[in-house]
């Protein structure tokens, strides 16, 4: 037997389990808000920019081949910046008591396509420490690259600084709450349909007609005890009234 589910039945299921769906959505939002505001440590980011470009006394002598060479070196420099040769010195000079691997996890190095500018970002729970790590890494890299690559084509474009009221880049409580609400809503809807699918009880005459594939000829209504007593009282009252009217006439 092929079963078809109408839109009306789907909406009926959602309406029936509306309390469950709303409850799960609210619980997910509250849990996300509490975790985001009270349990997750805010992380701040500071960024500096490094320019890979051979120093020229005369800009008119700007050579296209040298630009292409510098662009090719950018990818190599991105690796060198986060290498132990640089980060061990940074950790020592800042007295961070971190290994190069631990410090590398705090750094992000990126450059745009066909750009000689390298963006170096550092993350830390303390915004001042994040700025110190970014600036010191750029400084050490500029100093050490002349020894490693035997070239002097790195300059610092902009240093990382700390604003008066820095905003953390993560966590983002509002975004987390919205995501949690969507997830809670999806779980609630899915659970509602699952419970409805697992519920094999016969709820109404339509279910009997669907299972037996026979037309319904009649329906026997159920009357509770209170209603029966009420009907008896009405009947007795009516009889008493009729009897009284008969005797009076």
Secondary structure, DSSP 8 states (H G I E B T S, - for coil): ------HHHHHHHHHHTHHHHHHHHHHHHHHHHHIIIIIS--BEEEEEEEEE----S-GGG--HHHHHHHHHHHHHHHHHHTSHHHHHHHHHHHT----HHHHHTTEEEEE-TT--EEEEEEEESSHHHHHHHHHHHHHHHHHHHHHHTS---EEEEE-----TT---SB--HHHHHHHHHHHHHHHHHHHHHHHHHH-----SHHHHHHHH------------HHHHHHHHHHHHHHHHHHHHHHHH-
